[in-house]
Amino acid sequence: MKNRITELRAERGWTQAELAQRVSVSRQTINAIETGKFDPSLPVAFRLARVFALRIEEVFVDDQ
């Protein structure tokens, strides 16, 4: 699953650590999601979308 986390985070000038704090996960989790090594749970995906004030479909894209 592809995502726009890196792009959205950069637009806001947030570090991985700042985003992680806003979403209540570790910085390592944000890094793993951004690099595609880890697909977040549904609750984390919704929290990420909420932090960016976007719909989940605007943050995550099915790459199939």
Contact map, one row per residue, 1 for C-alpha under 8 A:
1110000000000000000000000000000000010010000000000000000000011111
1111000000000000000000000000000000010000000000000000000000011110
1111110000000000000000000000000001010000000000000000000000111000
0111111100000000000000000000000001000000000000000000000001110000
0011111110000000000000000000000011000000000000000000000000100000
0011111111000000000000000000000001000000000000000000000000000000
0001111111100000000000000000000000000000000000000000000000000000
0001111111110000000000000000000000000000000000000001000000000000
0000111111111111001000000000000000000000000000000000000000000000
0000011111111110000000000000000000000000000000000000000000000000
0000001111111100000000000000000000000000000000000000000000000000
0000000111111100000000000000000000000000000000000000000000000000
0000000011111110000000000000000000000000000000000000000000000000
0000000011111111111000000000000000000000000000000000000000000000
0000000011001111111000000000000000000000000000000000000000000000
0000000010000111111100000010011000000000000000000000000000000000
0000000000000111111110000110000000000000000000000000000000000000
0000000000000111111111000000000000000000000000000000000000000000
0000000010000111111111100010010000000000000000000000000000000000
0000000000000001111111111110110000000000000000000000000000000000
0000000000000000111111111110000000000000000000000000000000000000
0000000000000000011111110000000000000000000000000010000000000000
0000000000000000001111111000000000000000000100110010000000000000
0000000000000000000111111100000000000000000000000000000000000000
0000000000000000000110111110110000000000000000000000000000000000
0000000000000000100110011111110000000000000000000000000000000000
0000000000000001101110001111111000000000000000000000000000000000
0000000000000000000000000111111100000000000000000000000000000000
0000000000000000000100001111111110000100000000000000000000000000
0000000000000001001100001111111111000000000000000000000000000000
0000000000000001000000000011111111100000000000000000000000000000
0000000000000000000000000001111111111100000000000000000000000000
0000100000000000000000000000111111111111000000000000000000000000
0011110000000000000000000000011111111000000000000000000000000000
0000000000000000000000000000001111111100000000000000000000000000
1110000000000000000000000000000111111110000000000000000000000000
0000000000000000000000000000000111111110000000000000000000000000
0000000000000000000000000000100110111111000000000000000000000000
1000000000000000000000000000000010011111100000000000000000000000
0000000000000000000000000000000010000111110110000000000000000000
0000000000000000000000000000000000000011111110000000000000000000
0000000000000000000000000000000000000001111111000000000000000000
0000000000000000000000000000000000000000111111100000000000000000
0000000000000000000000100000000000000001111111110000000000000000
0000000000000000000000000000000000000001111111111000000100000000
0000000000000000000000000000000000000000011111111100000100000000
0000000000000000000000100000000000000000001111111110000000000000
0000000000000000000000100000000000000000000111111111000000000000
0000000000000000000000000000000000000000000011111111111101100000
0000000000000000000000000000000000000000000001111111111000000000
0000000000000000000001100000000000000000000000111111110000000000
0000000100000000000000000000000000000000000000011111110000000000
0000000000000000000000000000000000000000000000001111111000000000
0000000000000000000000000000000000000000000000001111111101100000
0000000000000000000000000000000000000000000000001100111111100000
0000000000000000000000000000000000000000000011001000011111110000
0000000000000000000000000000000000000000000000000000001111111000
0001000000000000000000000000000000000000000000001000011111111000
0011100000000000000000000000000000000000000000001000011111111000
1111000000000000000000000000000000000000000000000000000111111100
1110000000000000000000000000000000000000000000000000000011111110
1100000000000000000000000000000000000000000000000000000000011111
1100000000000000000000000000000000000000000000000000000000001111
1000000000000000000000000000000000000000000000000000000000000111
